[in-house]
Amino acid sequence: MCVSKPSQYIRQLEAGEGTTGGEFSDCVFSAGFDDIIAAAIMDTDADPKTLVEVRSHSDWLHWKEVMDREMTTLERVGTWSTVPCPSGKNIVGLKWVFHVKRKADGSVDKYKA
């Protein structure tokens, strides 16, 4: 059972004993989890990467709503204040990170931005 192995590993490390790590690979890379891991990777790859890409999606209005809500929340809690830009200084940019959270059946649970 995988639950007991991490505590055994910790005991070995505390005792100064080296391990090869091979004895734990069946827990981390079990073939029984291949489908779950592959689905998670494909799900992440399916998420839009840029604002241009999001705007081209048929569900753009969902993304816009989530982005507007996120900006409203950040403004409401005072995350930043707008100030004049000093000459010769770089401006910190931003990047949206988009993710579709799905239910177990694969349907959309919510959009995150």
Phi and psi in degrees as GROMACS dihedral restraints (atoms count N, CA, C in turn):
[ dihedral_restraints ]
;  ai    aj    ak    al  type     phi  dphi    fc
    3     4     5     6     1   -69.8    20    10
    4     5     6     7     1   -24.5    20    10
    6     7     8     9     1   -62.7    20    10
    7     8     9    10     1   -37.0    20    10
    9    10    11    12     1   -79.4    20    10
   10    11    12    13     1   -21.4    20    10
   12    13    14    15     1   -66.5    20    10
   13    14    15    16     1   -43.4    20    10
   15    16    17    18     1   -59.3    20    10
   16    17    18    19     1   -38.5    20    10
   18    19    20    21     1   -68.4    20    10
   19    20    21    22     1   -35.8    20    10
   21    22    23    24     1   -64.0    20    10
   22    23    24    25     1   -42.8    20    10
   24    25    26    27     1   -60.8    20    10
   25    26    27    28     1   -44.5    20    10
   27    28    29    30     1   -62.7    20    10
   28    29    30    31     1   -42.3    20    10
   30    31    32    33     1   -61.0    20    10
   31    32    33    34     1   -40.0    20    10
   33    34    35    36     1   -65.6    20    10
   34    35    36    37     1   -42.4    20    10
   36    37    38    39     1   -64.0    20    10
   37    38    39    40     1   -43.1    20    10
   39    40    41    42     1   -63.9    20    10
   40    41    42    43     1   -31.2    20    10
   42    43    44    45     1   -82.1    20    10
   43    44    45    46     1    -3.5    20    10
   45    46    47    48     1    80.6    20    10
   46    47    48    49     1    15.1    20    10
   48    49    50    51     1   -88.9    20    10
   49    50    51    52     1   133.8    20    10
   51    52    53    54     1   -80.6    20    10
   52    53    54    55     1   152.8    20    10
   54    55    56    57     1  -131.5    20    10
   55    56    57    58     1   156.0    20    10
   57    58    59    60     1   -87.0    20    10
   58    59    60    61     1   -18.3    20    10
   60    61    62    63     1    87.4    20    10
   61    62    63    64     1   -17.8    20    10
   63    64    65    66     1   -62.9    20    10
   64    65    66    67     1   -31.5    20    10
   66    67    68    69     1   -69.9    20    10
   67    68    69    70     1   -10.6    20    10
   69    70    71    72     1  -107.6    20    10
   70    71    72    73     1    -8.3    20    10
   72    73    74    75     1   -63.9    20    10
   73    74    75    76     1   -26.8    20    10
   75    76    77    78     1   -68.4    20    10
   76    77    78    79     1   -24.7    20    10
   78    79    80    81     1   -78.1    20    10
   79    80    81    82     1   -44.4    20    10
   81    82    83    84     1   -77.4    20    10
   82    83    84    85     1   -39.8    20    10
   84    85    86    87     1  -116.2    20    10
   85    86    87    88     1    38.4    20    10
   87    88    89    90     1   -62.2    20    10
   88    89    90    91     1   134.6    20    10
   90    91    92    93     1   -61.2    20    10
   91    92    93    94     1   -23.5    20    10
   93    94    95    96     1   -66.3    20    10
   94    95    96    97     1   -15.9    20    10
   96    97    98    99     1  -103.8    20    10
   97    98    99   100     1     2.6    20    10
   99   100   101   102     1   -55.5    20    10
  100   101   102   103     1   -44.6    20    10
  102   103   104   105     1   -64.5    20    10
  103   104   105   106     1   -40.4    20    10
  105   106   107   108     1   -66.2    20    10
  106   107   108   109     1   -44.4    20    10
  108   109   110   111     1   -64.1    20    10
  109   110   111   112     1   -45.2    20    10
  111   112   113   114     1   -62.5    20    10
  112   113   114   115     1   -41.0    20    10
  114   115   116   117     1   -64.6    20    10
  115   116   117   118     1   -40.4    20    10
  117   118   119   120     1   -65.0    20    10
  118   119   120   121     1   -40.9    20    10
  120   121   122   123     1   -66.2    20    10
  121   122   123   124     1   -44.7    20    10
  123   124   125   126     1   -65.0    20    10
  124   125   126   127     1   -36.6    20    10
  126   127   128   129     1   -64.1    20    10
  127   128   129   130     1   -42.5    20    10
  129   130   131   132     1   -66.1    20    10
  130   131   132   133     1   -40.6    20    10
  132   133   134   135     1   -65.8    20    10
  133   134   135   136     1   -25.4    20    10
  135   136   137   138     1   -78.7    20    10
  136   137   138   139     1   -17.6    20    10
  138   139   140   141     1   -67.7    20    10
  139   140   141   142     1   141.2    20    10
  141   142   143   144     1   -62.1    20    10
  142   143   144   145     1   145.7    20    10
  144   145   146   147     1  -102.2    20    10
  145   146   147   148     1   -24.2    20    10
  147   148   149   150     1  -134.9    20    10
  148   149   150   151     1   163.4    20    10
  150   151   152   153     1   -64.1    20    10
  151   152   153   154     1   -37.7    20    10
  153   154   155   156     1   -61.0    20    10
  154   155   156   157     1   -43.0    20    10
  156   157   158   159     1   -64.5    20    10
  157   158   159   160     1   -42.5    20    10
  159   160   161   162     1   -61.8    20    10
  160   161   162   163     1   -42.8    20    10
  162   163   164   165     1   -64.2    20    10
  163   164   165   166     1   -23.0    20    10
  165   166   167   168     1   -86.7    20    10
  166   167   168   169     1    -8.5    20    10
  168   169   170   171     1   -77.4    20    10
  169   170   171   172     1   151.5    20    10
  171   172   173   174     1   -68.1    20    10
  172   173   174   175     1   -21.7    20    10
  174   175   176   177     1   -97.7    20    10
  175   176   177   178     1    27.8    20    10
  177   178   179   180     1   -54.0    20    10
  178   179   180   181     1   -39.3    20    10
  180   181   182   183     1   -63.6    20    10
  181   182   183   184     1   -34.3    20    10
  183   184   185   186     1   -64.1    20    10
  184   185   186   187     1   -46.3    20    10
  186   187   188   189     1   -61.8    20    10
  187   188   189   190     1   -44.0    20    10
  189   190   191   192     1   -60.3    20    10
  190   191   192   193     1   -43.2    20    10
  192   193   194   195     1   -60.4    20    10
  193   194   195   196     1   -43.7    20    10
  195   196   197   198     1   -66.9    20    10
  196   197   198   199     1   -41.5    20    10
  198   199   200   201     1   -65.1    20    10
  199   200   201   202     1   -43.7    20    10
  201   202   203   204     1   -60.9    20    10
  202   203   204   205     1   -42.3    20    10
  204   205   206   207     1   -63.4    20    10
  205   206   207   208     1   -41.6    20    10
  207   208   209   210     1   -63.5    20    10
  208   209   210   211     1   -44.8    20    10
  210   211   212   213     1   -64.3    20    10
  211   212   213   214     1   -41.3    20    10
  213   214   215   216     1   -61.4    20    10
  214   215   216   217     1   -43.1    20    10
  216   217   218   219     1   -63.2    20    10
  217   218   219   220     1   -46.0    20    10
  219   220   221   222     1   -62.6    20    10
  220   221   222   223     1   -39.9    20    10
  222   223   224   225     1   -68.2    20    10
  223   224   225   226     1   -41.1    20    10
  225   226   227   228     1   -63.1    20    10
  226   227   228   229     1   -38.3    20    10
  228   229   230   231     1   -87.7    20    10
  229   230   231   232     1     1.4    20    10
  231   232   233   234     1    72.9    20    10
  232   233   234   235     1    40.6    20    10
  234   235   236   237     1   -62.6    20    10
  235   236   237   238     1   -31.7    20    10
  237   238   239   240     1  -147.9    20    10
  238   239   240   241     1   169.5    20    10
  240   241   242   243     1  -132.8    20    10
  241   242   243   244     1   146.8    20    10
  243   244   245   246     1   -86.2    20    10
  244   245   246   247     1   128.8    20    10
  246   247   248   249     1  -134.4    20    10
  247   248   249   250     1   158.6    20    10
  249   250   251   252     1   -63.6    20    10
  250   251   252   253     1   146.1    20    10
  252   253   254   255     1   -81.1    20    10
  253   254   255   256     1   123.1    20    10
  255   256   257   258     1   -65.2    20    10
  256   257   258   259     1   140.6    20    10
  258   259   260   261     1   -65.2    20    10
  259   260   261   262     1   141.3    20    10
  261   262   263   264     1    78.5    20    10
  262   263   264   265     1     9.2    20    10
  264   265   266   267     1  -110.4    20    10
  265   266   267   268     1   147.3    20    10
  267   268   269   270     1   -78.9    20    10
  268   269   270   271     1   147.4    20    10
  270   271   272   273     1  -100.0    20    10
  271   272   273   274     1   135.4    20    10
  273   274   275   276     1   -74.6    20    10
  274   275   276   277     1   124.2    20    10
  276   277   278   279     1   -89.2    20    10
  277   278   279   280     1  -173.1    20    10
  279   280   281   282     1  -140.7    20    10
  280   281   282   283     1   161.9    20    10
  282   283   284   285     1  -141.7    20    10
  283   284   285   286     1   127.8    20    10
  285   286   287   288     1   -77.4    20    10
  286   287   288   289     1   139.8    20    10
  288   289   290   291     1  -117.4    20    10
  289   290   291   292     1   121.8    20    10
  291   292   293   294     1  -108.0    20    10
  292   293   294   295     1   140.6    20    10
  294   295   296   297     1  -151.0    20    10
  295   296   297   298     1   134.8    20    10
  297   298   299   300     1  -100.2    20    10
  298   299   300   301     1   118.3    20    10
  300   301   302   303     1   -87.6    20    10
  301   302   303   304     1   134.2    20    10
  303   304   305   306     1  -117.9    20    10
  304   305   306   307     1   152.4    20    10
  306   307   308   309     1   -79.0    20    10
  307   308   309   310     1   171.9    20    10
  309   310   311   312     1   -59.8    20    10
  310   311   312   313     1   -29.5    20    10
  312   313   314   315     1   -83.9    20    10
  313   314   315   316     1     0.2    20    10
  315   316   317   318     1    94.3    20    10
  316   317   318   319     1    -9.3    20    10
  318   319   320   321     1   -74.6    20    10
  319   320   321   322     1   158.4    20    10
  321   322   323   324     1   -70.8    20    10
  322   323   324   325     1   126.3    20    10
  324   325   326   327     1   -89.5    20    10
  325   326   327   328     1   -52.9    20    10
  327   328   329   330     1  -163.4    20    10
  328   329   330   331     1   160.7    20    10
  330   331   332   333     1   -99.0    20    10
  331   332   333   334     1   138.4    20    10
  333   334   335   336     1  -125.3    20    10
  334   335   336   337     1   136.7    20    10
